[in-house]
Amino acid sequence: MSRNYKFHNKSGLYFVSFATINWIDVFTRQVYFDVLADSVTYCRKVKGMELYCYCFMPSHVHLIFRSSNEQPMELLRDFKRHTAKKVLETIENNPQESRKEWLLWMFAKAGKKNATTSKYQFWQHHNKPIELWSEKVIKQKIDYIHNNPIETGFVTNAIDWKYSSARNYQDDSTVLEIDNSGFLE
């Protein structure tokens, strides 16, 4: 792992992006998005996650967060481990999942290539953390995150993407609560 892809400042504010293996569009059903949202809610309540911006896309996740416990690497590791386990369980137990065999086969195939994985690999290993050090950079990353669903052609207005904090910035916290920092106005 490159030095550029590490959490150097344990109390810092970070932008991270992480994707499913092979950029597989897993998050196409409400139940899978719910796993992500429930996991973020848990991390905010129990693990010290301060969440300032997010966007869940079909194959990847963007977050701007801080660890109040000064353990950003551990927080993200636990989040990814938990969501992988829960999403895989949900796929296995979902009778409406038409892609079940193919998805599980792809995750098992990736898991076989990884010596540290017991059965499945769900997420790519890198998170590409970028510490955010100025208001200008924070604003750039927020714009990037909120515009991601527009750039991919899913919506024409950022607030129309259900799984994005763009909605929170319009006083809509129906999916997830975020923290208000004052620098994100």
C-alpha positions in Angstrom: 0.0 0.0 0.0 1.3 3.4 -0.9 2.2 5.9 1.8 -0.3 8.2 0.2 -3.1 5.8 1.0 -2.8 5.8 4.8 -4.4 7.6 7.7 -1.5 9.7 9.0 -3.5 12.1 11.2 -5.7 10.0 13.5 -7.9 13.0 14.3 -8.1 14.3 10.8 -11.1 14.7 8.5 -10.9 12.3 5.6 -12.4 11.7 2.2 -12.5 8.0 1.3 -13.8 6.0 -1.6 -14.0 2.2 -1.8 -15.6 -0.2 -4.3 -16.8 -3.7 -4.6 -14.4 -6.1 -6.2 -14.5 -5.7 -10.0 -16.8 -2.7 -9.5 -19.8 -5.1 -9.3 -23.1 -3.2 -9.1 -24.3 -4.9 -5.9 -26.3 -2.0 -4.4 -29.2 -2.2 -6.8 -31.9 -3.2 -4.2 -33.2 -1.4 -1.2 -32.2 -4.2 1.2 -28.5 -3.8 0.3 -28.6 0.0 0.6 -30.3 -0.6 4.0 -27.2 -2.6 5.2 -25.0 0.3 4.4 -27.3 2.9 6.0 -27.8 0.7 9.2 -24.0 0.2 9.4 -23.3 3.9 9.2 -25.9 4.6 11.9 -24.3 2.0 14.1 -20.8 3.4 13.6 -22.1 6.9 14.4 -23.7 5.7 17.6 -21.2 3.2 18.9 -17.9 3.5 17.0 -17.3 7.3 17.1 -17.9 8.0 13.4 -18.5 11.6 12.6 -20.1 11.6 9.2 -20.2 14.9 7.2 -20.9 13.7 3.6 -21.7 10.4 1.9 -22.9 8.9 -1.3 -23.8 5.2 -1.9 -23.5 4.2 -5.5 -24.3 0.8 -7.0 -20.7 -0.3 -6.9 -18.9 2.0 -4.5 -19.2 4.3 -1.5 -17.9 7.8 -0.8 -17.6 9.2 2.7 -16.2 12.3 4.4 -15.7 11.3 8.0 -13.7 11.7 11.2 -13.1 9.2 14.0 -13.8 10.8 17.3 -11.8 7.9 18.8 -8.8 8.7 16.6 -9.0 5.3 14.9 -10.0 6.1 11.4 -8.3 3.0 9.9 -9.9 0.6 12.4 -13.3 2.3 12.0 -13.2 1.9 8.3 -11.9 -1.7 8.5 -14.7 -2.7 10.8 -17.3 -0.9 8.7 -16.1 -2.7 5.5 -15.9 -6.1 7.3 -19.3 -5.8 8.8 -21.0 -4.5 5.6 -19.4 -7.2 3.5 -20.6 -10.0 5.9 -24.1 -8.5 6.1 -24.5 -7.9 2.4 -23.3 -11.4 1.5 -25.8 -12.9 4.0 -28.5 -10.8 2.5 -27.7 -11.9 -1.0 -27.6 -15.5 0.1 -31.0 -15.2 1.9 -32.7 -13.1 -0.7 -35.1 -15.3 -2.8 -35.7 -12.4 -5.2 -32.0 -12.0 -6.0 -31.8 -13.2 -9.7 -28.0 -12.7 -9.7 -27.3 -14.7 -6.5 -25.2 -17.5 -7.9 -23.2 -15.2 -10.1 -22.6 -12.7 -7.4 -21.5 -15.3 -4.9 -19.3 -17.0 -7.5 -17.6 -13.6 -8.3 -17.0 -12.9 -4.6 -15.7 -16.5 -4.0 -13.4 -16.2 -7.0 -11.9 -13.0 -5.7 -11.6 -14.5 -2.2 -9.5 -17.4 -3.6 -7.0 -14.9 -5.0 -6.5 -13.4 -1.5 -4.6 -15.3 1.1 -6.1 -13.2 4.0 -9.7 -14.0 2.9 -11.4 -17.1 4.2 -14.3 -17.5 1.6 -15.4 -14.3 -0.1 -13.9 -11.0 -0.9 -16.5 -8.3 -1.2 -14.7 -4.9 -1.1 -11.5 -3.9 -2.8 -8.8 -3.4 -0.2 -7.8 0.2 -0.8 -9.7 3.1 0.6 -7.6 5.9 -0.8 -8.0 8.2 2.2 -7.3 11.8 1.6 -7.0 14.1 4.5 -9.0 17.3 4.0 -7.0 20.3 5.2 -8.8 23.4 4.0 -12.4 24.7 3.3 -11.6 24.8 -0.4 -10.6 21.1 -0.5 -13.5 20.1 1.7 -15.9 21.9 -0.7 -14.3 20.3 -3.7 -14.8 16.8 -2.2 -18.4 17.5 -1.2 -19.2 18.7 -4.7 -17.5 15.6 -6.2 -19.5 13.3 -3.9 -22.8 15.0 -4.5 -22.3 15.2 -8.2 -21.3 11.5 -8.6 -24.9 10.3 -9.3 -25.3 13.1 -11.9 -22.0 12.3 -13.6 -23.1 8.6 -13.9 -26.4 9.7 -15.4 -28.7 8.4 -12.7 -30.2 11.8 -11.8 -30.1 15.3 -13.1 -30.2 16.9 -9.7 -28.0 15.8 -6.8 -30.8 15.8 -4.2 -32.8 13.3 -6.3 -30.3 10.5 -5.4 -31.8 8.9 -2.3 -28.5 7.7 -0.9 -26.6 11.0 -0.8 -26.0 13.6 1.8 -27.0 16.2 -0.8 -30.5 15.6 0.6 -29.2 16.3 4.1 -27.9 19.7 2.9 -31.6 20.4 1.9 -32.8 19.5 5.4 -33.8 15.9 4.5 -32.4 13.3 6.9 -34.8 10.5 5.9 -32.0 8.1 5.0 -29.1 9.0 7.3 -28.2 11.6 9.8 -25.0 13.5 9.3 -23.0 15.6 11.6 -23.0 19.4 11.2 -19.6 20.9 11.4 -20.2 24.5 10.4 -17.5 24.3 7.7 -19.9 22.5 5.3 -22.4 25.3 4.9 
